[in-house]
Amino acid sequence: QVQIVESGGGLVQPGGSLRLSCAASGIIPSFYFMGWYRRIPGKQREFVASLTPTGIASYEDSVKGRFTISGDNGKKMGYLQMNNLKPDDTGVYYCTYGNRHWGQGTQVTVSS
């Protein structure tokens, strides 16, 4: 059984930084990508970033240049470094492997 646990969310002022972590356990196919999505209040869950097993990263346009996704496949760990955070980044952030396995999410609040 696969379990995914996100951590690292919190309250931060605009312009601040947070680093989210994603810890997975269980059997996960090596070809699964690791990704981050977020649910912003009043909106559906949206794509934030993804990382393929070969190291190719993709980002949603509004986070390019501010967020960096990384991961350690061997340890089944994923990270999302978020810099220059904006109030519009407020939401619940979810980690996924292959869009098949999801965590419960971690709350990120950007507010002064």
ChimeraX attribute file (.defattr): number of C-alpha atoms within 10 A of each C-alpha:
attribute: neighborCount
match mode: 1-to-1
recipient: residues
	/A:1	7
	/A:2	13
	/A:3	14
	/A:4	20
	/A:5	18
	/A:6	23
	/A:7	19
	/A:8	16
	/A:9	18
	/A:10	14
	/A:11	15
	/A:12	18
	/A:13	14
	/A:14	17
	/A:15	14
	/A:16	14
	/A:17	18
	/A:18	18
	/A:19	16
	/A:20	22
	/A:21	21
	/A:22	25
	/A:23	18
	/A:24	23
	/A:25	13
	/A:26	10
	/A:27	10
	/A:28	18
	/A:29	9
	/A:30	13
	/A:31	11
	/A:32	17
	/A:33	20
	/A:34	27
	/A:35	28
	/A:36	26
	/A:37	21
	/A:38	23
	/A:39	19
	/A:40	16
	/A:41	11
	/A:42	7
	/A:43	9
	/A:44	9
	/A:45	15
	/A:46	14
	/A:47	17
	/A:48	23
	/A:49	23
	/A:50	26
	/A:51	21
	/A:52	19
	/A:53	15
	/A:54	9
	/A:55	14
	/A:56	11
	/A:57	16
	/A:58	16
	/A:59	19
	/A:60	13
	/A:61	10
	/A:62	11
	/A:63	17
	/A:64	12
	/A:65	11
	/A:66	13
	/A:67	20
	/A:68	19
	/A:69	24
	/A:70	20
	/A:71	20
	/A:72	13
	/A:73	18
	/A:74	7
	/A:75	10
	/A:76	18
	/A:77	18
	/A:78	24
	/A:79	22
	/A:80	23
	/A:81	15
	/A:82	20
	/A:83	17
	/A:84	15
	/A:85	22
	/A:86	18
	/A:87	15
	/A:88	13
	/A:89	20
	/A:90	20
	/A:91	22
	/A:92	18
	/A:93	27
	/A:94	26
	/A:95	32
	/A:96	24
	/A:97	26
	/A:98	17
	/A:99	13
	/A:100	9
	/A:101	16
	/A:102	20
	/A:103	20
	/A:104	15
	/A:105	22
	/A:106	21
	/A:107	19
	/A:108	22
	/A:109	20
	/A:110	20
	/A:111	16
	/A:112	9
